Amino acid sequence: MARFLSFVLVVFVAGFLSAQSTVMTPDPKAPRPIDALDSVWIEELTWMEVRDAMKAGKNIVIIPTGGVEQNGPYLATGKHDYVLKAMGEAIARKLGNALVAPIVPFVPEGDIDPPTGHMKYPGSISLTEDTYERLLIDICSSFRTHGFAHVVMIGDSGGNQKGMKAVAEKLNAKWSDGKTRFHFIPEFYDYGAVAKWLKEQGIDQKPEGHHDDFAITAIMMTVDPTTVRFKQRVAAKKASINGVPLEPADKTIEWGKKIVDFRADATVKAIQKAIKDGK
């Protein structure tokens, strides 16, 4: 009887797993049964929506790298990720033929033990350069498998740049069949150009020593004003950064939208040039 029950259990489990396998492997060519969501973010789309967007011509995928780190007394540790939420959307929309991968929040932020750089401050999360590059390689390789013609890497923090450049070079050397080209776009991380442009618009900042500035704060406010602690700063009479007032909030948010537009235009031009030049 025990052997019989064991046999029945094995058969049941095998049948269950087979059924689950069938459920989990739909026909890759199955038609989408509902209208698609209007989003450029892959994590917000169904696999059918991604597939159909690619068929419709979206052959570029943008991989944004951010970070979780100390950002002075006012900004959330996910500063770069909030900035990329605004920038990824704008860049993809302007390109017209791009989707955006989930933001990579974990990047090199300093040594872990003993701590250096941002790792001296609670809340920061760091990767070694090797781990970071391996993570990017697997993400980039996944999108090659799915058939994207161009994989574009942008990063909103200084510690991210070296690894993205190295990964693009490694993958282009590994795969030279022309199926997918990997691009690192350093032009995206050019806050100097943003500061220069803002000065031309009449916003001249005087650094106060915080890991923060008006451009970043304004962009973050377009996503969520709580990430810059706007209400708390108003209450504490700290609603300014580098000598530039943040009140009223609507005005700063409008500036944020202009800055997003400025950065997105520069990045789109750089991406289009890199694709054209094969770099």
C-alpha positions in Angstrom: 0.0 0.0 0.0 2.8 2.4 0.9 4.5 1.8 -2.5 1.2 2.3 -4.3 0.6 5.6 -2.5 4.1 6.7 -3.3 3.5 5.9 -6.9 0.2 7.8 -7.0 1.9 10.8 -5.3 4.8 10.8 -7.9 2.3 10.6 -10.8 0.2 13.4 -9.2 3.3 15.7 -8.8 4.5 14.9 -12.3 1.1 15.8 -13.7 0.9 19.0 -11.7 4.3 20.1 -12.8 3.5 19.3 -16.4 0.3 21.3 -16.1 2.1 24.2 -14.6 4.8 24.0 -17.3 2.1 24.2 -19.9 0.5 27.2 -18.2 3.8 29.0 -18.0 4.8 28.5 -21.6 2.2 30.3 -23.8 2.7 30.5 -27.5 5.2 33.4 -28.2 3.2 34.3 -31.3 -0.2 34.4 -29.5 -2.2 37.5 -30.3 -2.5 40.2 -27.6 -6.1 40.0 -26.4 -6.4 43.6 -25.2 -5.2 47.1 -26.1 -1.6 47.9 -25.0 -0.7 50.2 -22.2 0.9 53.5 -23.3 4.2 53.2 -21.5 7.9 53.1 -22.4 8.8 51.3 -19.2 9.4 47.5 -19.8 8.5 46.7 -16.2 5.1 48.2 -16.7 4.4 46.3 -19.9 3.3 42.7 -20.4 5.6 40.5 -22.5 3.1 40.7 -25.4 3.2 44.5 -25.2 7.0 44.5 -25.3 7.0 42.0 -28.2 4.5 44.1 -30.2 6.3 47.4 -29.4 9.4 45.8 -30.9 7.5 44.7 -34.0 6.2 48.2 -34.3 9.8 49.5 -34.5 11.0 50.1 -31.0 14.4 48.6 -31.5 16.3 50.5 -28.8 16.3 49.7 -25.1 17.7 52.2 -22.6 19.4 50.8 -19.4 19.5 53.6 -16.8 21.8 53.2 -13.8 21.2 55.2 -10.7 22.2 54.5 -7.1 21.3 54.6 -3.5 23.5 56.9 -1.5 23.8 59.8 0.9 22.6 63.0 -0.8 22.9 65.7 1.9 20.2 66.5 4.5 17.3 67.0 2.2 17.2 64.5 -0.6 16.1 60.9 -0.5 18.9 58.3 -0.9 17.3 57.2 -4.2 18.0 60.6 -5.7 19.5 59.3 -8.9 16.7 56.8 -9.4 14.0 59.5 -9.1 16.0 61.7 -11.6 16.1 58.7 -14.0 12.4 58.1 -13.7 11.8 61.6 -15.3 14.8 61.4 -17.7 14.1 57.8 -19.0 10.5 58.7 -19.9 11.5 61.9 -21.6 14.4 60.4 -23.6 12.4 57.4 -24.8 9.5 59.6 -25.8 11.7 61.9 -27.8 13.5 59.0 -29.5 10.2 57.5 -30.4 11.6 54.0 -31.0 12.9 53.1 -27.6 11.8 51.3 -24.4 13.3 51.7 -21.0 14.6 48.9 -18.8 14.0 49.0 -15.0 16.4 51.4 -13.4 19.5 49.7 -11.9 19.6 51.0 -8.4 22.7 49.2 -7.2 26.1 50.6 -8.3 29.6 51.2 -6.9 29.3 53.7 -4.0 32.6 53.0 -2.2 34.3 50.1 -0.4 32.0 48.2 2.0 34.5 47.1 4.7 36.1 49.3 5.8 33.6 51.8 4.3 34.7 54.6 2.0 32.9 57.2 0.0 29.1 57.1 0.4 29.3 53.9 2.4 30.3 56.0 5.4 26.7 57.1 5.6 23.6 54.9 6.6 21.3 53.9 3.8 23.9 53.7 1.0 24.3 50.4 -0.9 27.4 49.6 -2.8 28.5 47.0 -5.3 32.1 46.1 -6.3 33.0 47.2 -9.8 33.2 43.5 -10.8 29.7 42.8 -9.5 28.3 45.9 -11.2 29.8 45.0 -14.5 28.6 41.4 -14.3 25.1 42.7 -13.5 25.1 45.0 -16.5 26.5 42.3 -18.8 23.6 39.9 -17.9 21.0 42.7 -18.3 22.4 43.8 -21.7 22.7 40.1 -22.8 19.1 39.5 -21.9 17.9 42.3 -24.2 20.2 41.0 -27.0 18.5 37.6 -26.7 15.1 39.3 -27.2 16.2 41.0 -30.4 16.8 44.7 -29.6 19.2 46.2 -32.2 20.6 48.8 -29.8 21.2 48.6 -26.0 22.0 52.0 -24.6 23.4 52.6 -21.1 23.1 55.9 -19.3 24.1 56.7 -15.7 23.2 59.6 -13.4 26.2 59.2 -11.0 29.9 59.5 -11.4 30.7 56.1 -10.1 28.6 54.4 -12.8 30.4 55.6 -15.8 33.5 53.5 -15.9 31.6 50.2 -15.6 29.1 51.0 -18.4 31.9 52.0 -20.7 33.7 48.7 -20.0 30.6 46.6 -20.5 29.8 48.2 -23.8 33.3 47.6 -25.0 33.3 44.0 -23.8 30.0 43.1 -25.3 30.7 44.7 -28.7 33.9 42.7 -28.8 32.2 39.5 -27.9 29.3 39.9 -30.4 30.4 41.4 -33.7 27.6 39.7 -35.7 25.7 43.0 -36.1 22.6 41.7 -34.3 22.9 44.0 -31.4 25.1 47.0 -30.7 25.9 48.2 -27.2 26.3 51.9 -26.5 27.5 53.9 -23.5 26.4 57.5 -23.6 28.6 59.7 -21.4 26.9 62.9 -22.6 23.9 62.1 -20.4 26.0 62.7 -17.2 26.9 66.3 -17.9 25.7 68.4 -15.1 28.3 71.0 -16.0 26.4 71.7 -19.2 23.2 71.9 -17.2 24.7 74.4 -14.7 26.0 76.5 -17.6 22.6 76.5 -19.3 20.8 77.4 -16.1 23.2 80.3 -15.5 22.4 81.6 -19.0 18.7 81.5 -17.9 19.5 83.6 -14.9 19.9 80.9 -12.3 23.4 81.3 -10.8 24.1 78.8 -8.0 26.5 79.3 -5.2 27.5 75.8 -3.8 26.6 75.3 -0.2 28.6 72.1 0.3 25.6 69.7 0.0 25.5 66.8 -2.3 22.6 68.5 -4.0 21.9 71.3 -6.5 18.9 73.2 -8.1 18.8 71.1 -11.2 18.6 67.8 -9.4 16.1 69.1 -6.8 13.9 70.6 -9.5 13.9 67.3 -11.6 13.1 65.3 -8.5 10.1 67.6 -7.7 8.6 66.8 -11.1 8.4 63.2 -9.9 7.6 63.6 -6.2 8.2 66.7 -4.1 8.3 64.6 -1.0 11.7 63.2 -2.2 13.3 66.6 -1.6 11.3 67.1 1.7 9.7 70.3 0.3 7.1 70.8 3.0 9.6 70.1 5.8 12.0 72.6 4.3 9.4 75.2 4.0 8.4 74.7 7.6 12.1 74.9 8.7 12.8 77.9 6.4 15.2 75.8 4.4 13.4 75.9 1.1 16.4 76.9 -1.1 19.5 75.2 -2.5 22.7 76.9 -3.4 21.1 80.3 -3.0 18.2 79.5 -5.3 14.7 79.5 -3.7 12.4 76.5 -4.2 9.2 78.4 -3.4 6.7 78.4 -4.9 6.8 74.7 -5.7 4.9 75.1 -9.0 7.7 77.4 -10.3 10.4 74.9 -9.4 8.5 72.1 -11.0 8.2 74.1 -14.2 12.0 74.6 -14.1 12.4 70.9 -13.5 10.4 70.1 -16.7 12.6 72.5 -18.6 15.8 70.9 -17.3 14.5 67.4 -18.1 13.7 68.7 -21.7 17.2 70.2 -22.0 19.0 67.0 -20.8 16.8 64.8 -22.9 17.5 66.7 -26.1 21.2 66.5 -25.5 21.0 62.8 -24.7 18.8 61.9 -27.7 21.3 63.7 -30.0 24.2 61.7 -28.4 22.3 58.4 -28.8 21.4 59.0 -32.4 25.0 60.0 -33.2 26.4 56.9 -31.4 24.0 54.7 -33.4 24.9 56.4 -36.7 28.6 56.2 -36.0 28.4 52.6 -34.7 29.9 53.5 -31.4 
